[in-house]
């Protein structure tokens, strides 16, 4: 058992996750400053107008392709990566975990299924590498990122798509497709931030994604533990209002970008031509900006996770003595 | 925390990481170089037609909107996917929100007078824990 809970990520994975997060956040900020320009005009101004935004989107787009290919190659050529393939296949346990989560929500189950458990506590041993949400994240985000990278490349030069589709309007429709595709990931990331920032045992950030598992002590007591041990942890005083506020912001953000994706679909030219600008109103403007705020909090939490890693490494160095040099070894 | 308590974990070899990074960067640059090659039709497509008449004016092709059925279908499909996934994700948010509230209810409340509590990540330690080993992460 371990009160730090088990680490899941290797050092390479923590770095990859942070870089991918930063890259995707910048892609969201620049891409949706264009697609939801009626509501996020300030974001475009902030990034230097249309030219600045396309530059940011293209540079981070190249970064995304590099990161995706890096990860695929690493998973294929390394034994560690190959051995993980079996761990990401969804199974019956994952469906059970979802059902038990619903029961847990309704008060009909006493604890969450191991495949749903973020806080393993004493029972960390029975928690798989990925929860059912984690597996969903891997599959959905992989499909999304691949499709987004391919369609993004196709519209890299709009004249290219125009050449493929013959009319500018059709080319714009392809751009719309690219933007609508990203909405799923945009909503998914908002949930991801809430899920890993506001678990009461880990609030304000789940360090498993930032502190390499090599640096997380595992200690297993003899005998079978009866509970996860969460009842021995003290809740943070600010968790109540912070989780309520952020939970509400997450819901508002997701609902708003979902509505906007339906109503504001065709920037710059919709499927059916509308003469005025996109339909927008104050409520949607506020809602979408709340969504962007949620992403902003995610970015800050990601940085905070890395600060915690650095602090933890320092603490280990101070306590570890002469062998502490291993802490920074790159072999994981 | 002594080194002995840290686990032995399987990780990635340095050269695996290096090779993957090089391949990633090369593929990214090549794909962008490939995308730049699309520019060949620039002239023929954006050329302003001076003989503006019926259907010949500047931007005349915009008035029709998108008239390619395959793209129309793709957009309709992705709208449906957005809505289905959006609702699913909202369900997941509420599910986790509720689960978190239950879990929070199982934890020691802040200020509660207990002797064996450990602080959660953002919390204040109500009291120091029994063994130094388990409580090592209090301020993390």
Interface residues (C-beta under 8 A of the other chain):
Chain A: X1 X2 X3 X4 X7 X10 X11 X12 X62 X63 X65 X66 X67 X68 X69 X70 X71 X73 X74 X77 X78 X79 X80 X81 X83 X101 X102 X104 X105 X107 X112 X116 X119 X133 X140 X153 X154 X156 X157 X159 X160 X161 X162 X163 X165 X167 X168 X169 X170 X172 X173 X174 X176 X177 X180 X181 X183 X184 X187 X188 X190 X191 X194 X195 X198 X199 X200 X201 X202 X203 X204 X205 X207 X211 X213 X214 X215 X216 X217 X218 X219 X230 X231 X232 X233 X234 X235 X236 X237 X238 X239 X240 X243 X247 X250 X251 X254 X255 X258 X261 X262 X265 X269 X270 X271 X272 X273 X308 X311 X312 X315 X316 X319 X320 X321 X323 X324 X326 X330 X331 X332
Chain B: X1 X2 X3 X5 X6 X7 X9 X10 X11 X12 X13 X14 X16 X17 X19 X20 X21 X23 X24 X25 X27 X28 X29 X31 X32 X34 X35 X36 X38 X39 X40 X41 X42 X45 X46 X59 X61 X62 X63 X64 X65 X66 X67 X68 X71 X72 X74 X75 X78 X79 X81 X82 X83 X85 X86 X89 X90 X92 X93 X94 X95 X96 X97 X98 X99 X100 X101 X102 X103 X104 X106 X107 X108 X109 X110 X111 X112 X114 X116 X117 X118 X119 X120 X121 X122 X123 X124 X125 X126 X129 X133 X134 X135 X136 X137 X140
